[in-house]
Amino acid sequence: MLDRLHKKTYDVFIQPFLKLYLKKARSFTYHGINLKIYPGVFHPAYFFSSTFFAEFIQNLDLNNKKVCEVGAGSGLLSFIALKKGAAVCSFDISSTAVNGIKENLKYNFPEAKNFEVYLSDLFDSVPENKFDLLFINPPYFFNDPQNEGAFAWYCGKNGEYFEKLFAQLGKYSLPSSQIFMSLADNCDLERINAIAKKHNYLLNLVTEKKIKWEKNFIFKVIKDT
């Protein structure tokens, strides 16, 4: 009951203000990484999944690993991985997001050599590679995106995002690769699981955390052999 009240308060009072606030570029700092977040890009400070995922990968050994962030948005996870010694591939369908990642890369890591950024609809424009780890913070509401910013939220009425994702993963991963995906209790987990199984993948829960009224999950995506 209290969670529903908090959620309603957020929807009625806070969310409209937040939409106005995020119409301008805003700054965000995480563990010494200073980001400029442009309008239409998923802002890590105001949406729970990004910082939850960031906390999770802080505990992973990424040194000398090949890491890919799928649908990178602000690029926060990519920059953490780079800081921890990984060679990073970062991509997004949004040109605004990609340009922001490039700008923030130059500002935070001007000497970085092991960082590639692509404008890509999932892996379509990413050179085929085999990554040790892949991080996926996907859009998970089943509706069609109507503009560039909406791709961060909507996976298509029929889950086209997940259909394409699971169809492409095999070309970019090895049996030993670790694939992690962030989801929350306000999405259709059963439907996403069904699409994963259709492509012979399983979602195994690794950790969960309740942040305010929302329960967030990180799943390990495993090939079902």
URFENQUI-V419252 format. One record per run of one state. SS is the DSSP state (helix for helix, strand for strand, loop for the rest). FROM is the first residue (numbers start at 1). TO is the last residue. If there is no record, write none. Layout:
# URFENQUI-V419252
{{SS;FROM;TO} {SS;FROM;TO}}
This chain:
# URFENQUI-V419252
{{loop;1;1} {helix;2;21} {loop;22;25} {strand;26;30} {loop;31;32} {strand;33;37} {loop;38;47} {helix;48;57} {loop;58;65} {strand;66;70} {loop;71;75} {helix;76;83} {loop;84;86} {strand;87;92} {loop;93;94} {helix;95;108} {loop;109;114} {strand;115;119} {loop;120;130} {strand;131;137} {loop;138;140} {strand;141;141} {loop;142;147} {helix;148;152} {loop;153;153} {strand;154;154} {loop;155;159} {helix;160;172} {strand;173;184} {loop;185;188} {helix;189;198} {loop;199;200} {strand;201;211} {loop;212;213} {strand;214;223} {loop;224;225}}
